[in-house]
Amino acid sequence: MADIPAGRFVMGAPPDADAQQGKPRHEVRIRAFRLAKTLVTFAQYDRFARATGRPLPQDDGLGRGRNPVVNVSRADMLAYIGWLNRESGRTGFRLVTEAEWEYAARAGTTTAFYWGDEPDTRYSNIRGTDSFDRWEFISPVASFPPNPWQLYDMAGNVWEMTADCLYPDYAGAPADGSARTRPGCTRFVVRGGDFSSSRRGQRPTARAGAGEGFRSTSLGFRVAQDMPPR
């Protein structure tokens, strides 16, 4: 887990950004928290599944081990997190909020991507045609350089589930970094783009939605944790 410092940042994209980008821009304050440096892998999830008698998710021939676990639903993800809280000897594990995710993905940078203003297949698993694009689909976690806060795959590889319900924009969104939810929510915010994303999908402001039971080879998750008392 990486310790993510408390701070403030401007969340969202400018008014002229494309429709996939979250808008309007607004300032958010974030409490210190912890975030897994990598996505949950097949190896980690399979250990949980075997311990609890759950079926192993399909890898669709892409491989297991250090690959990010895919073909798991949001309910599966929450079950894994509940098991982690019970079995690890630690507590406070949860899904990351949308605001926390964007804050961590930016890692204090203000450029379009944490490495600069242009997409680059040397830094993320995205759609590309150059010699650096070694994977057609998912890639093992930590195959690309981390961002300044030592978080891997915060752009590309697979979309990442968050704790937030999907709203069309940020009007009325919390300013304290907490999750935006509502009773009976059926679609939740996913962030980060995937292996097929181009410029727009891998931006730290890009957002999409997934239902509670949705499973895909392009959707995974990473674990957040409340900051333990010092």
C-alpha positions as CSV (number, residue, x, y, z in Angstrom):
1,M,0.0,0.0,0.0
2,A,1.1,3.6,-0.7
3,D,0.5,6.3,1.8
4,I,-1.4,9.1,-0.1
5,P,-1.0,12.5,1.6
6,A,-3.8,14.8,2.5
7,G,-4.3,17.8,0.2
8,R,-6.5,19.8,-2.1
9,F,-6.7,19.6,-5.9
10,V,-8.9,20.7,-8.7
11,M,-11.0,17.8,-9.9
12,G,-12.4,17.5,-13.4
13,A,-11.8,18.7,-16.9
14,P,-12.2,22.1,-18.5
15,P,-15.6,23.0,-20.1
16,D,-14.3,22.3,-23.7
17,A,-13.2,18.8,-22.9
18,D,-15.0,15.8,-24.6
19,A,-18.1,14.2,-23.1
20,Q,-16.2,11.4,-21.4
21,Q,-14.3,13.7,-19.1
22,G,-15.8,14.6,-15.7
23,K,-17.1,18.2,-15.4
24,P,-17.3,20.9,-14.0
25,R,-14.0,21.5,-12.4
26,H,-14.2,22.0,-8.6
27,E,-11.8,22.0,-5.7
28,V,-11.8,18.9,-3.5
29,R,-10.0,18.3,-0.2
30,I,-8.7,14.8,0.4
31,R,-7.8,13.2,3.8
32,A,-4.7,11.1,3.9
33,F,-5.5,7.5,3.0
34,R,-3.7,4.4,1.6
35,L,-4.0,2.9,-1.8
36,A,-2.7,-0.3,-3.2
37,K,0.2,0.2,-5.5
38,T,-1.2,-2.3,-8.0
39,L,-4.5,-3.6,-9.1
40,V,-5.7,-6.8,-7.4
41,T,-4.1,-9.7,-9.3
42,F,-5.5,-13.1,-10.3
43,A,-3.1,-14.6,-7.8
44,Q,-4.5,-12.5,-4.9
45,Y,-8.1,-13.0,-5.9
46,D,-7.7,-16.7,-6.6
47,R,-6.4,-17.2,-3.0
48,F,-9.5,-15.5,-1.7
49,A,-11.8,-17.5,-4.0
50,R,-10.3,-20.8,-2.9
51,A,-10.4,-19.9,0.8
52,T,-14.1,-19.0,0.6
53,G,-15.3,-21.6,-1.9
54,R,-16.2,-19.1,-4.7
55,P,-15.7,-20.0,-8.3
56,L,-12.5,-18.8,-9.9
57,P,-13.1,-16.0,-12.5
58,Q,-12.4,-16.7,-16.1
59,D,-9.2,-15.3,-17.6
60,D,-10.3,-15.8,-21.2
61,G,-7.0,-17.3,-22.1
62,L,-5.1,-14.1,-21.1
63,G,-3.3,-15.7,-18.2
64,R,-3.5,-15.4,-14.4
65,G,-0.8,-14.8,-11.8
66,R,0.3,-11.2,-12.0
67,N,-2.3,-10.2,-14.4
68,P,-5.0,-7.9,-13.0
69,V,-8.1,-10.0,-12.0
70,V,-10.9,-9.4,-14.5
71,N,-14.3,-10.9,-15.1
72,V,-15.3,-10.1,-11.5
73,S,-18.4,-8.1,-10.6
74,R,-18.6,-5.2,-8.2
75,A,-20.2,-7.6,-5.7
76,D,-17.2,-10.0,-6.1
77,M,-14.9,-7.1,-5.4
78,L,-16.7,-6.1,-2.3
79,A,-16.7,-9.7,-1.1
80,Y,-12.9,-9.8,-1.6
81,I,-12.5,-6.6,0.4
82,G,-14.7,-7.9,3.2
83,W,-12.6,-11.1,3.4
84,L,-9.4,-8.9,3.5
85,N,-10.8,-7.0,6.4
86,R,-11.5,-10.2,8.3
87,E,-8.5,-12.3,7.4
88,S,-5.5,-9.9,7.1
89,G,-5.4,-8.7,10.7
90,R,-5.9,-5.2,9.5
91,T,-9.1,-3.2,8.9
92,G,-10.4,-0.2,6.9
93,F,-10.0,-1.8,3.5
94,R,-12.6,-0.5,1.0
95,L,-13.1,0.7,-2.6
96,V,-11.5,4.0,-3.4
97,T,-13.8,7.0,-4.0
98,E,-13.8,8.7,-7.4
99,A,-12.2,11.9,-6.0
100,E,-9.5,9.9,-4.2
101,W,-8.8,8.0,-7.4
102,E,-8.3,11.1,-9.5
103,Y,-6.2,12.8,-6.8
104,A,-4.0,9.7,-6.6
105,A,-3.8,9.3,-10.4
106,R,-2.6,12.9,-10.8
107,A,-0.1,12.5,-7.9
108,G,0.4,16.3,-7.7
109,T,0.8,16.8,-11.5
110,T,-1.2,19.2,-13.6
111,T,-0.4,17.8,-17.1
112,A,-2.9,15.8,-19.2
113,F,-1.2,12.6,-18.0
114,Y,1.1,12.1,-15.1
115,W,4.1,11.8,-17.4
116,G,3.3,14.8,-19.7
117,D,0.7,16.1,-22.1
118,E,0.8,13.3,-24.8
119,P,-0.2,9.6,-24.7
120,D,2.8,7.4,-24.5
121,T,2.8,3.6,-24.7
122,R,6.1,3.5,-22.8
123,Y,4.1,4.6,-19.7
124,S,0.7,2.8,-20.0
125,N,-1.0,-0.2,-21.6
126,I,-3.2,1.6,-24.1
127,R,-4.1,1.2,-27.7
128,G,-1.0,1.7,-29.8
129,T,0.8,0.7,-32.9
130,D,4.4,1.4,-32.0
131,S,7.1,-1.0,-30.8
132,F,6.5,-0.2,-27.2
133,D,3.0,-1.6,-27.3
134,R,3.8,-5.2,-26.2
135,W,0.4,-6.3,-25.1
136,E,-2.8,-6.6,-27.2
137,F,-4.9,-7.0,-24.1
138,I,-4.2,-6.9,-20.3
139,S,-0.6,-6.7,-19.1
140,P,0.9,-7.9,-15.8
141,V,0.6,-5.3,-13.0
142,A,3.6,-3.0,-12.6
143,S,4.8,-3.6,-16.2
144,F,5.1,0.2,-16.7
145,P,6.7,2.9,-14.6
146,P,4.7,4.1,-11.6
147,N,3.4,7.6,-11.1
148,P,5.2,10.0,-8.7
149,W,3.3,8.4,-5.7
150,Q,4.5,4.9,-6.7
151,L,1.1,3.8,-8.1
152,Y,1.1,1.5,-11.1
153,D,-1.4,1.3,-14.0
154,M,-3.3,4.5,-13.1
155,A,-3.8,4.9,-16.9
156,G,-4.7,2.1,-19.1
157,N,-4.6,-1.7,-18.6
158,V,-8.1,-2.1,-17.1
159,W,-10.8,0.3,-15.9
160,E,-11.0,0.5,-12.1
161,M,-14.1,0.3,-10.0
162,T,-14.8,3.0,-7.4
163,A,-17.2,3.5,-4.5
164,D,-19.3,6.2,-6.3
165,C,-22.6,6.0,-8.0
166,L,-22.4,7.3,-11.5
167,Y,-23.9,10.8,-11.9
168,P,-23.8,12.7,-15.2
169,D,-21.7,15.5,-13.8
170,Y,-20.2,16.9,-10.6
171,A,-23.0,19.3,-9.8
172,G,-23.6,18.8,-6.1
173,A,-20.6,16.4,-5.7
174,P,-19.0,16.3,-2.2
175,A,-16.0,18.6,-1.7
176,D,-14.4,16.4,1.0
177,G,-13.4,13.4,-1.2
178,S,-16.1,11.1,0.1
179,A,-18.1,8.8,-2.2
180,R,-21.2,10.1,-3.9
181,T,-23.9,7.5,-3.5
182,R,-27.7,7.2,-3.6
183,P,-30.1,4.4,-2.6
184,G,-30.8,1.9,-5.4
185,C,-27.9,3.0,-7.5
186,T,-27.5,0.7,-10.5
187,R,-24.4,2.1,-12.2
188,F,-21.1,2.9,-10.6
189,V,-18.1,5.1,-11.7
190,V,-15.1,3.3,-13.2
191,R,-11.8,5.2,-13.9
192,G,-8.5,4.9,-15.6
193,G,-9.2,3.6,-19.1
194,D,-8.1,0.2,-20.4
195,F,-5.9,-1.6,-22.9
196,S,-8.0,-0.3,-25.8
197,S,-8.2,3.3,-24.7
198,S,-6.7,6.1,-26.7
199,R,-6.0,9.7,-25.6
200,R,-9.4,10.5,-24.2
201,G,-10.0,7.3,-22.2
202,Q,-6.7,7.2,-20.3
203,R,-6.9,10.8,-19.0
204,P,-7.1,11.1,-15.2
205,T,-10.4,12.9,-15.7
206,A,-12.0,10.2,-17.9
207,R,-15.0,8.3,-16.4
208,A,-17.4,5.6,-17.4
209,G,-20.0,3.4,-15.7
210,A,-20.6,-0.3,-14.8
211,G,-23.5,-2.1,-13.2
212,E,-23.3,-4.2,-10.0
213,G,-23.2,-7.5,-11.9
214,F,-21.1,-6.3,-14.9
215,R,-18.0,-8.5,-15.7
216,S,-15.5,-7.8,-18.4
217,T,-11.9,-8.4,-19.4
218,S,-11.4,-4.6,-19.3
219,L,-12.6,-4.1,-15.7
220,G,-10.7,-4.7,-12.4
221,F,-10.1,-2.9,-9.1
222,R,-7.6,-1.9,-6.5
223,V,-8.0,-1.6,-2.8
224,A,-8.0,1.5,-0.7
225,Q,-7.6,1.7,3.1
226,D,-8.4,4.3,5.7
227,M,-5.2,5.7,7.2
228,P,-4.4,3.7,10.3
229,P,-4.1,5.7,13.6
230,R,-0.5,6.8,14.2
